[in-house]
Amino acid sequence: MAATATINAKVEPAEKAAFTQTAEALGLSPSSAIKVFARAFIEWGGFPFDVRQPRFNAETEAAFQEAQDIIDGKVAAKSYTSFDAFLADLSDDRDTDD
């Protein structure tokens, strides 16, 4: 067996679980997925994808914040009894944005 070296990285438990689940869905162990990344990193001479701060317009940023507020329980999520009720509310929201 070839000599090996260990790389340790600390991630949030939820990230580790999601990483493991995604790797396994691709038929890989988490260790194998990291090896694939390392090989691609070497081959590309850096990240094999863009690494940059995403830039969103104010409306998108507001939507992200609203979603986070709902997740955090700061704002109650809207619920509807039917799709027609949802469409009516959506139409009302657009009428007031003018």
C-alpha positions as CSV (number, residue, x, y, z in Angstrom):
1,M,0.0,0.0,0.0
2,A,1.3,3.5,-0.9
3,A,2.2,5.8,2.0
4,T,-0.6,8.2,2.9
5,A,-0.9,11.5,4.8
6,T,-3.8,12.9,6.7
7,I,-5.5,16.2,6.3
8,N,-7.8,17.4,9.1
9,A,-10.5,20.0,8.7
10,K,-13.1,21.2,11.1
11,V,-16.6,21.9,9.8
12,E,-20.0,22.3,11.3
13,P,-21.8,19.0,12.1
14,A,-24.6,19.9,9.7
15,E,-22.1,20.5,6.9
16,K,-20.4,17.2,7.6
17,A,-23.7,15.4,7.5
18,A,-24.7,17.1,4.2
19,F,-21.2,16.4,2.7
20,T,-21.4,12.7,3.7
21,Q,-24.9,12.4,2.4
22,T,-24.0,14.0,-1.0
23,A,-20.8,12.0,-1.3
24,E,-22.6,8.7,-0.6
25,A,-25.3,9.7,-3.1
26,L,-22.5,9.9,-5.7
27,G,-21.3,6.4,-4.6
28,L,-18.3,7.9,-2.7
29,S,-17.1,7.8,0.8
30,P,-16.4,11.3,2.3
31,S,-12.7,10.5,2.2
32,S,-12.9,9.6,-1.5
33,A,-14.8,12.8,-2.2
34,I,-12.0,14.8,-0.6
35,K,-9.4,12.9,-2.6
36,V,-11.3,13.8,-5.8
37,F,-11.3,17.4,-4.7
38,A,-7.6,17.4,-3.9
39,R,-6.8,15.9,-7.3
40,A,-8.9,18.5,-9.1
41,F,-7.4,21.3,-7.0
42,I,-3.9,20.1,-8.1
43,E,-5.0,19.6,-11.7
44,W,-6.6,23.1,-12.0
45,G,-3.9,24.8,-10.0
46,G,-6.4,26.0,-7.5
47,F,-10.2,25.7,-7.0
48,P,-12.0,23.9,-9.8
49,F,-14.9,26.4,-9.3
50,D,-15.3,30.1,-8.7
51,V,-14.4,31.2,-5.2
52,R,-15.9,34.7,-4.7
53,Q,-18.4,36.6,-2.7
54,P,-21.8,36.4,-4.4
55,R,-23.4,39.7,-5.2
56,F,-27.1,40.0,-5.1
57,N,-29.4,43.0,-5.7
58,A,-31.3,44.5,-2.8
59,E,-34.5,42.6,-3.6
60,T,-32.7,39.3,-3.5
61,E,-30.8,40.2,-0.3
62,A,-34.2,41.2,1.3
63,A,-35.6,37.8,0.3
64,F,-32.7,36.0,1.8
65,Q,-33.1,38.0,5.0
66,E,-36.9,37.3,5.1
67,A,-36.2,33.6,4.7
68,Q,-33.6,33.6,7.5
69,D,-36.1,35.5,9.7
70,I,-38.7,32.8,9.0
71,I,-36.2,30.1,9.8
72,D,-35.2,31.8,13.0
73,G,-38.8,32.2,14.0
74,K,-38.7,36.0,14.0
75,V,-41.4,36.2,11.3
76,A,-44.3,33.9,10.8
77,A,-44.4,32.2,7.4
78,K,-47.5,32.8,5.4
79,S,-49.7,29.9,4.7
80,Y,-52.6,29.4,2.2
81,T,-55.6,27.2,2.1
82,S,-55.4,27.0,-1.7
83,F,-53.2,27.9,-4.7
84,D,-55.8,30.4,-5.7
85,A,-55.5,32.2,-2.3
86,F,-51.7,32.2,-2.9
87,L,-52.1,33.8,-6.3
88,A,-54.5,36.4,-5.0
89,D,-52.1,37.4,-2.3
90,L,-49.2,37.5,-4.8
91,S,-51.4,39.7,-7.0
92,D,-52.2,42.0,-4.0
93,D,-48.5,42.3,-3.2
94,R,-47.6,43.3,-6.7
95,D,-50.5,45.9,-6.8
96,T,-49.0,47.6,-3.7
97,D,-45.4,47.7,-4.9
98,D,-46.1,50.3,-7.5
